[in-house]
């Protein structure tokens, strides 16, 4: 969920437009996946097996962080600046949406207390003993530790588990960059073995890749360093494929799309733990930006969706909950089929509209405030980037 997929270190102004476009599109896919009513899209196998989509986000982040910071992580000052910028990118919107969900929890308590709603069988209201949305869960969200297995379920804003997982993965990345400085093939073989061991370990603990609050940090770590491996391999891959025609690269891109979509649809259960090689290949070939698929994913619509993708990702669940409540009030049940599709279109329009507002009025000013906190005057002038 990080910033635009651009590269200012390994080639001035280099921008991975197709990867950025896919990031925006996949955020919308996640919003569709979490809808509660039935529609044609969320009945497709692609969305039923949708959790593996999240691993591509982790890998994109690892790819970008390596391309940006492989040569800029040499001392404590650079590490401090890196972590400050990462925190500024992730935390303001996470904190804002946490406030929204806490407010929603308080509202639930209020409407039950005044008799506007009844407690369903098995329902535990927020902040009551045994509730998912309790004080300890709130503390975990505030400290970004709600993906470390400290609780037995997701709570408050469910997708935000990736925010905590990603931030702590950044800290591991810092340690790797400071003390290991991967440069040789041997270093990357060790990283690759580490990634493989994580996926192997997870496959022994869980039935599939729908891993969140318990081992989510490890899942993020494996995906992130898969992206790092792709970034370290990219220069050589680019030199090999640079002379291919656009038509040939288009065929390669189509093959990669077919492979990736086929994996999501047909690789269920334990097979999902082979996601690493799939996202490795996906990132490498679409980072080339050479074929017609890349051209299409580079259009302004996808660039815009990429810009607000973090907001789409973190705001959509509360909107989906609101839609469920409103739909039930208006229709007495949940729609399906074409009626569900109509509600889905309206829902996505509102998600995108709200995300535009939270990007403009929460993400940007919140990130700027943190980046400029105690920053020297010269640094303040350069701190507008969201990367």
C-alpha positions in Angstrom: 0.0 0.0 0.0 2.9 2.3 -0.4 3.4 5.3 -2.6 3.6 5.5 -6.4 5.7 2.8 -8.1 8.5 5.1 -9.2 12.2 4.9 -9.1 14.4 8.0 -8.6 17.6 6.2 -7.8 18.1 3.6 -10.5 17.4 5.9 -13.4 16.2 9.5 -13.1 12.5 9.7 -13.3 12.0 6.0 -13.9 8.3 5.1 -13.3 6.8 1.6 -13.4 3.5 2.8 -14.8 1.9 -0.7 -15.4 2.8 -1.9 -11.9 1.3 1.3 -10.5 -1.8 0.8 -12.6 -2.2 -2.8 -11.4 -1.8 -1.6 -7.8 -4.8 0.7 -8.3 -6.9 -2.0 -10.0 -6.1 -4.6 -7.3 -7.2 -2.2 -4.6 -10.6 -2.0 -6.3 -10.7 -5.8 -6.5 -10.1 -6.0 -2.7 -13.1 -3.6 -2.2 -15.2 -6.0 -4.4 -14.0 -9.0 -2.5 -15.3 -7.6 0.9 -18.8 -6.8 -0.3 -21.4 -8.6 1.8 -24.3 -8.8 -0.7 -24.2 -11.1 -3.8 -23.3 -9.8 -7.2 -22.0 -11.4 -10.3 -18.3 -10.4 -9.8 -18.1 -11.5 -6.1 -19.4 -14.9 -7.1 -16.5 -15.5 -9.5 -13.8 -17.9 -8.5 -11.2 -15.2 -9.0 -12.7 -13.2 -6.1 -13.5 -16.3 -4.0 -9.8 -17.0 -4.0 -9.0 -13.4 -3.7 -6.8 -13.3 -0.6 -3.7 -14.1 -2.6 -4.1 -10.7 -4.3 -2.7 -9.1 -1.2 0.7 -10.8 -1.6 1.2 -8.8 -4.8 0.9 -5.6 -2.8 3.6 -6.8 -0.5 5.9 -7.7 -3.4 5.3 -4.4 -5.1 6.4 -2.7 -1.9 9.5 -4.7 -1.7 10.3 -4.1 -5.4 9.9 -0.4 -4.9 11.8 -0.1 -1.6 14.8 -2.0 -3.1 14.8 0.1 -6.3 14.6 3.3 -4.3 16.8 2.6 -1.3 19.4 -0.1 -2.2 22.0 2.7 -2.3 20.5 5.0 0.3 20.6 3.0 3.5 24.1 3.5 4.8 23.8 5.2 8.2 21.5 6.0 11.1 20.4 9.3 9.6 19.3 7.7 6.4 17.5 4.9 8.3 15.7 7.4 10.5 14.5 9.3 7.4 13.4 6.1 5.7 11.3 4.9 8.7 9.9 8.4 9.2 8.7 8.5 5.6 7.3 5.0 5.8 5.4 5.8 9.0 4.2 9.1 7.5 2.9 7.1 4.5 1.1 4.5 6.5 -0.1 5.8 9.9 -2.2 8.9 9.3 -5.0 7.2 7.4 -4.7 4.1 9.6 -5.2 6.2 12.7 -8.1 8.2 11.1 -9.9 5.0 10.1 -9.3 3.5 13.5 -11.1 6.6 15.0 -13.9 6.0 12.5 -14.3 2.3 13.6 -14.1 3.2 17.3 -16.8 5.7 16.7 -18.8 3.0 14.9 -18.3 0.7 17.9 -19.5 3.3 20.3 -22.5 3.9 18.0 -23.4 0.2 18.2 -23.3 0.3 21.9 -25.6 3.4 21.9 -28.2 2.0 19.5 -28.4 -1.2 21.5 -28.7 0.7 24.8 -31.6 2.9 23.6 -33.4 -0.1 22.0 -33.0 0.6 18.3 -31.2 -2.7 17.8 -31.2 -6.1 19.5 -28.3 -8.3 20.3 -28.2 -11.2 17.9 -27.5 -14.7 19.2 -23.8 -15.0 19.9 -23.1 -11.3 19.3 -20.8 -9.6 21.7 -20.9 -5.8 21.7 -17.6 -3.8 21.5 -15.6 -3.3 24.7 -17.5 -6.0 26.5 -15.7 -9.1 27.9 -14.8 -11.4 25.0 -15.4 -8.8 22.3 -13.1 -8.6 19.3 -13.2 -4.8 19.5 -11.8 -4.4 23.0 -9.2 -2.2 24.7 -6.4 -4.6 24.0 -7.3 -4.8 20.3 -7.3 -1.0 20.3 -3.8 -0.9 21.8 -2.6 -3.3 19.1 -4.0 -1.2 16.3 -2.3 1.9 17.8 1.1 0.2 18.0 0.7 -1.6 14.6 1.0 -5.0 16.4 -2.4 -6.4 15.4 -0.8 -8.8 12.9 1.5 -10.5 15.4 -0.9 -13.2 16.7 -1.6 -11.4 19.9 -5.4 -11.8 19.4 -7.4 -14.7 17.9 -9.3 -12.6 15.2 -9.3 -9.4 13.2 -10.8 -6.3 14.8 -11.9 -2.8 14.1 -10.7 -2.1 10.5 -9.9 -5.6 9.2 -7.7 -4.8 6.2 -5.4 -2.6 8.3 -3.6 -5.8 9.5 -1.4 -5.2 6.4 -0.4 -1.8 7.6 1.1 -3.2 10.8 2.7 -6.1 8.9 4.3 -3.8 6.3 5.7 -1.4 8.9 7.4 -4.1 10.9 8.6 -5.6 7.6 10.3 -2.2 6.8 12.2 -2.6 10.1 13.5 -6.0 9.1 14.4 -4.5 5.7 16.4 -1.8 7.5 18.3 -4.4 9.5 19.1 -6.4 6.3 20.3 -3.2 4.5 22.5 -2.0 7.4 24.1 -5.2 8.4 24.0 -7.5 5.4 24.1 -5.0 2.4 23.0 -7.6 -0.2 25.0 -7.3 -3.3 26.3 -10.7 -4.4 24.4 -13.6 -5.8 25.1 -15.5 -2.6 23.2 -12.9 -0.5 20.2 -13.2 -2.7 20.3 -17.0 -2.6 20.1 -16.7 1.1 17.1 -14.3 0.9 15.4 -16.7 -1.6 15.9 -19.6 0.8 14.5 -17.5 3.6 11.4 -16.6 1.6 11.0 -20.3 0.6 11.3 -21.4 4.3 8.7 -18.9 5.4 6.2 -20.1 2.8 7.0 -23.7 3.7 6.5 -23.0 7.4 3.2 -21.2 6.8 2.0 -24.1 4.7 2.5 -26.3 7.7 0.5 -24.0 10.0 -2.4 -22.9 7.7 -4.6 -24.5 5.1 -4.2 -21.7 2.6 -2.9 -18.1 2.2 -5.8 -16.5 4.0 -3.4 -15.5 6.8 -4.0 -12.2 8.6 -4.0 -11.5 12.3 -2.0 -14.5 13.3 1.0 -15.0 10.9 0.3 -11.9 8.7 3.7 -10.4 9.5 5.5 -13.5 8.2 3.3 -13.6 5.1 4.2 -9.9 4.4 7.9 -10.6 5.0 7.9 -13.4 2.4 6.0 -11.3 -0.2 8.1 -8.2 0.4 11.4 -10.0 0.0 10.0 -11.7 -3.1 9.7 -8.2 -4.5 13.2 -7.4 -3.4 14.5 -10.4 -5.3 12.5 -9.3 -8.4 14.0 -5.8 -8.0 17.6 -7.2 -7.7 17.0 -9.3 -10.9 15.3 -6.5 -12.9 18.4 -4.9 -14.4 19.5 -8.2 -16.0 16.0 -9.1 -17.2 15.6 -5.6 -18.7 18.9 -6.0 -20.6 17.8 -9.4 -22.0 14.4 -8.2 -23.2 15.2 -4.7 -24.2 15.4 -5.5 -27.9 12.1 -7.4 -28.2 9.3 -5.9 -30.2 6.2 -4.5 -28.6 4.2 -7.3 -30.2 6.4 -10.0 -28.6 6.3 -8.3 -25.2 2.5 -8.1 -25.5 2.4 -11.8 -26.0 4.6 -12.3 -23.0 2.4 -10.0 -20.9 -0.7 -11.9 -22.0 0.9 -15.1 -21.0 1.8 -13.7 -17.6 -1.8 -12.5 -17.1 -3.2 -15.9 -18.0 -0.7 -17.6 -15.6 -1.5 -15.2 -12.8 -5.3 -15.2 -13.1 -5.2 -19.0 -13.6 -3.2 -19.3 -10.4 -5.7 -17.3 -8.4 -8.7 -19.2 -9.8 -7.3 -22.8 -9.7 -4.6 -22.8 -7.1 -6.7 -23.3 -4.0 -5.7 -24.6 -0.5 -2.0 -25.5 -0.1 -1.2 -24.7 -3.7 -1.6 -21.0 -2.8 1.8 -21.1 -1.0 3.4 -21.2 -4.4 2.4 -17.6 -4.9 6.0 -16.4 -4.6 7.2 -17.5 -8.1 4.0 -16.2 -9.7 4.3 -12.6 -8.3 8.1 -12.7 -9.0 7.4 -13.3 -12.7 4.5 -10.8 -12.7 6.5 -8.0 -11.3 9.6 -8.6 -13.5 7.7 -8.6 -16.8 5.3 -5.7 -16.1 8.1 -3.6 -14.7 9.4 -3.6 -18.3 6.4 -1.5 -19.4 6.9 -2.8 -22.9 3.7 -4.4 -24.2 0.1 -3.4 -25.0 -1.1 -4.6 -21.6 1.3 -2.3 -19.9 0.2 0.5 -22.2 -3.4 -0.1 -21.2 -2.6 -0.3 -17.4 -0.7 3.0 -17.7 -3.8 5.0 -18.6 -4.7 7.9 -16.4 -7.7 6.1 -14.8 -5.4 3.4 -13.4 -2.9 6.0 -12.3 -5.6 7.8 -10.4 -6.8 4.6 -8.8 -3.2 3.9 -7.8 -2.8 7.3 -6.2 -5.8 6.7 -4.0 -5.3 3.0 -3.6 -4.3 3.1 0.1 -7.5 5.1 0.8 -9.6 2.6 -1.2 -8.0 -0.2 0.7 -8.6 1.2 4.2 -12.0 2.9 3.8 -14.0 0.4 1.8 -15.0 -2.0 4.7 -16.8 0.7 6.7 -18.7 1.7 3.5 -19.5 -2.0 2.8 -20.9 -2.3 6.3 -23.0 0.9 5.8 -24.3 -0.5 2.5 -25.4 -3.7 4.2 -27.3 -1.8 6.8 -29.0 0.5 4.3 -29.8 -2.3 1.8 -31.4 -4.3 4.6 -33.5 -1.3 5.8 -34.7 -0.5 2.2 -35.3 -4.0 0.9 -35.6 -6.2 3.9 -32.8 -8.5 2.8 -29.6 -8.6 0.7 -29.8 -8.4 -3.1 -28.2 -10.7 -5.6 -27.8 -11.0 -9.4 -28.2 -7.8 -11.4 -29.7 -5.9 -8.5 -26.6 -6.8 -6.5 -24.5 -5.5 -9.5 -26.3 -2.2 -9.4 -25.6 -1.8 -5.7 -22.0 -2.8 -6.4 -21.5 0.0 -8.9 -23.0 2.5 -6.5 -20.8 1.2 -3.7 -17.6 1.4 -5.8 -18.4 5.0 -6.9 -18.8 6.0 -3.2 -15.7 4.1 -2.2 -13.7 6.0 -4.9 -15.3 9.3 -4.0 -14.6 8.9 -0.2 -11.1 7.7 -1.0 -10.4 10.8 -3.0 -11.4 12.9 0.0 -9.4 10.9 2.5 -6.4 11.0 0.2 -6.6 14.7 -0.1 -7.5 15.7 3.4 -6.0 12.9 5.5 -3.2 11.1 3.7 -1.5 14.1 2.2 -1.6 16.6 5.2 -1.1 13.8 7.7 2.0 12.5 6.0 3.3 16.0 5.5 2.9 16.8 9.2 4.8 13.7 10.2 7.6 14.2 7.7 8.1 17.8 8.7 8.0 17.1 12.4 11.3 18.3 13.8 12.8 18.3 10.3 15.5 20.8 9.4 14.3 23.6 7.2 16.2 22.4 4.1 14.6 18.9 4.5 11.1 20.4 4.9 11.3 22.0 1.5 11.9 18.6 -0.1 9.4 16.5 1.9 6.4 16.7 -0.4 6.9 13.3 -2.0 4.7 10.4 -0.8 7.2 7.7 -1.8 
